[in-house]
Amino acid sequence: MEALDLFLNFKEQSVQGRYLTLEAILPILKKHNTNNQVKHVGNSVQERPIYSYQIGTGKTKIFLWSQMHGNESTTTKALLDFITLLNSETELAKMLLEAFTFLAIPILNPDGAYLYTRENANKVDLNRDAQDLTQPESLVLRGVFEVFQPDYCFNLHDQRTIFGVADSGKPATVSFLAPSYNEERDINATRLDAIRVINNINSVLQNYIPGQVGRFDDSFNINCIGDTFQSLGVPTILFEAGHFPDDYLREETRKYIFISLLVSFATLFENDVVDNEISQYLNIPQNKVVFYDFMYKNIKINYDGNEIITNFAVQYKEELIDGKVNFKAYIAAIDNLDSYFGHYEYDAQGALYSDNQGNLPKVNQIADFSLDDTVVFVNGMIKV
């Protein structure tokens, strides 16, 4: 069965959108807890339980975790889709379960998930706590790692809409990294194993999202969990779920994370070795901060009595209100912005800007304005 068909068949329909909490995924874990696969492995700062899910009897042990950052839920959705596939009793599921033992922590940071914050309840970034291990969630992750002794680690994250694929003008819909294990960013056998998986994922994703796969920055930071596990000799792969055009709920990107997981395990199952693996990996264009959510060009503004033409950009801030993520558009930059792109771009062709706050765009101002008093924008979008 083709990868997209597999996604459609096994997509966990009960979870959608960006706000994904422990309460939302518990029914899914309970549904698939047919043989004590779910384990309570620790608690968060606010005493929310952290659960693992283990399935399979294969020799190769795979450790996956998601929502280390509480507001990064796309990979959690795809991970749940993959767990649904593993429970499908299809020939593919049987093959995977015979070849691998999977241990997943779907939500490592349940407090951050509830609060919709990157950090945990102590306002600590868990992905900078790999060495000091000051937080209970960090201790849970490290403890499971040491007991399970995985052969491969999958560190699953989201990245912001600001990232593009180099200067191509295309969004970095999915990005990957084989983290460095030392300051020199050397490539040893452990890192090469991670690179091999990424190369195969990239080759498949180019059929679905050509030019929209990036390579994350590999600067070494031993405080990051991926760098730590790589330095301990376990091949570790960082996934970054990014923006697909008009997909702010990340349901399209979810597909490509699911496909990436499938390709990963097909790669490890087949154990193919190809030539020029390092150069293939380094030829994946790097992520670059080149995008805003909105770009408005050739705007006329009246500045101290002089009319000038300028451009300005607007970026969404994600705000949790009454249990729902709201996308509020704020002005983020005012300049020529020649080296940036907008996921939405509007050429005003010299139309005059006006608003209710002084008729000048200002950074951090809500993006409610009009052009020539005829085209009205509310929260960044044209009011219909």
C-alpha positions, 0 to 999 in steps of 0.5 A: 500500500502506498504511503499516503494511503497508509496515512489515510487508513491509519490516521487517528481521527480523534486528534486534530489541530495544534492544541494537544494535551495528555487528556486528549491522547489518553483514550488512544493509549487506553484503546491500544493498551491490549497487552500492558503496553502503556507504562506510567514512567514518571510525573511532571512538575505539576504531577501530571503522569508521563506515559510510555508505550512499548510494542514489538519483539524485534531485536532493534530497539527504537526510542521515540519521544514527542512534545518535549516542547509542549506547544509542538504537537505535530509529531505527536499526532503522527506518532499516534498515527504510527502506533495505530498502524502498529496495532492494525494486524496488517502484514506491514505491522507484523513485519515491523513488530517482528523486526523492531521493539518500539518504545514511545513517550508521546508527550514528555512535557504534559504541563507544557502541553496543557499550558501550550508553552515550549518550556515546562511548568518551571519555565525550563527548556527541557532540550537544554537540560540534558546534562544538568537534569534539573527537571523531573521530565528530563530525569524520566527521559534519561531514565527510560533511555538508560533502562531501554538501551535503544539502538536508535533515538527519534527526537520529534519536534515542531519548528516555527513558520519562519524557516525556509529551505535556504533562499529558495522561497520554499518553506521548510515543511520538514527538516532533519538533523543528525546531531553532532557529537563533538564541537568539531562536528565530526562524522563517526559511525554513530552519526553516519547511521543517522545520516543514512536514515535521513538521506532515505527519508529525503529521497522519498519526501522529494516525491511529495514536497519537492524542495521543501525538506531542510537540514537543521543547524548542527552546531554542537550543544551538549545540553541538547538531548540529541547531542547528548545521546549521539555523544553516548553512541546512539544514532539520534535523528531530530525531526522538525515538523514545519510549515506547509502552505496554508496549513497552520493546523499542521495536518498536511505536515502530519502526513509527511512526518508519518511517511518519514517514520515509515521510511526510517524503519524501512531503511533500518529493516533493509540496511542498505548502504549507498555511496556518497552518504555524507555528501548527500546529507550535506547537499540537503539545503540548510534551514534559514530564517527567511519567512514571515507569515505575511508580507505587505509590499509597496505600502505608502505611509505618511511619515512626518509629512513626507510620503514614502514607500516601504514594506512591512511584515506580520507574524502570528503569535499563537495564543491559548484562549479558552482551550483553543489556539488563536493565531493573532497577527502582529506587525513584526518588521518594517523595512525593505525586507528584500531577503525575506518571503511571506507565506502570504504576500500582498502588493499594495502598489503604492496604496496609502496605509491607515489604521486607528493608532496613528496611521503608521505601522509599528512593531508589535501592533495588531495587524488591523489596517486599511489601504486607500481606505478601501481594502480593509485588513483584520488580523492580517487578512483582507476582510471580505 
